[in-house]
Amino acid sequence: MRLGVLLALVGGGLDAYTYLGRGGVFANAQTGNVVLLGVAVAGRQWAEALRHIPPIIAFVLGVLVAESLKRPGVAARVRWPARAALVLEILVLFCVGLLPGGTADTAATVLVAFSASLQVAMFRTLVDTAYSTAMTTGNLRTATQSAYLAFVEHDRAAARRARRFSAVIGGFLAGAVAGGVLTHWEGVRAVWALAGLLALGLVLFVHDERAATRDRRAAEAEA
C-alpha cells in the first residue's frame, strides 16, 4: 500500500514536470498526448503534432522492455525484474536532470516516458486489485464503485478498497502539485527529487518482499 501510493505520487509528479518544464508534453498520460496529437493534426499544426509522437513511441518501447524482463529466461538471469525496472527508472530520471532545458526537451520527455512505462507495466496491482500509477481514470472508477458497494451493501472489503484507491488518487494529485512547485523552483533538476522518491520506493519494495518471504516460510514451517 505504501509503495502503491508512493509510485502514484511519482507518476503525478512526472506528468507535471514534463508538462511544465519540458515543453508541454505528458510523460505518463499518453491519452493526453494522443488527444493533443489529434488536435494538432486537425489544425494542420504538423510541427506541434510531431512533438507528441516520440513520447508515445518511447512509452510503447518501455512496456516492451518491462514485458521482456518478465519472460522466464530473462527473469532467471535478472533474478529480480521489478527491482531492476525501478533501478533503471531511477538512473534514467537522474540522467534526465542533467539535460538542459530547451533543445533537449524532446530527449528528456522521451526518456521520462520510457521510464514511466516501465513503472506502469511492472506495478499493476494494489494489494489485490488492478490499478495504475500513471493515470487516475481507472483508479477513480474503482474507488467510486467500491464506495458505492460499501454504502449500499455494507461491504467491508469494498470499504477498504475504496480507502486504498482514494489514497492512491490523493497521492497522484499531491505528486502533481509537488511536481509543479518543484519544477517552478528548480527547473529541469526537479526530476531528481522524484528519482529520490523512487529510491525510497525501491527500499520499501525490497523490505516488503523480504517480509512476505519470511511470513511464507513461517507459515510453511507451521504447516
Sequence and secondary structure as in RCSB ss.txt:
>XXXX:A:sequence
MRLGVLLALVGGGLDAYTYLGRGGVFANAQTGNVVLLGVAVAGRQWAEALRHIPPIIAFVLGVLVAESLKRPGVA
ARVRWPARAALVLEILVLFCVGLLPGGTADTAATVLVAFSASLQVAMFRTLVDTAYSTAMTTGNLRTATQSAYLA
FVEHDRAAARRARRFSAVIGGFLAGAVAGGVLTHWEGVRAVWALAGLLALGLVLFVHDERAATRDRRAAEAEA
>XXXX:A:secstr
 HHHHHHHHHHHHHHHHHHHHTTS  SS HHHHHHHHHHHHHTT HHHHHHTHHHHHHHHHHHHHHHHHHSHHHH
HHHS HHHHHHHHHHHHHHHHHHS SSTTHHHHHHHHHHHHHHHHHH  EETTEE  SS SHHHHHHHHHHHHHH
HHH  HHHHHHHHHHHHHHHHHHHHHHHHHHHHHHHGGGGHHHHHHHHHHHHHHHHHHHHHHHHHHHHHHHH 
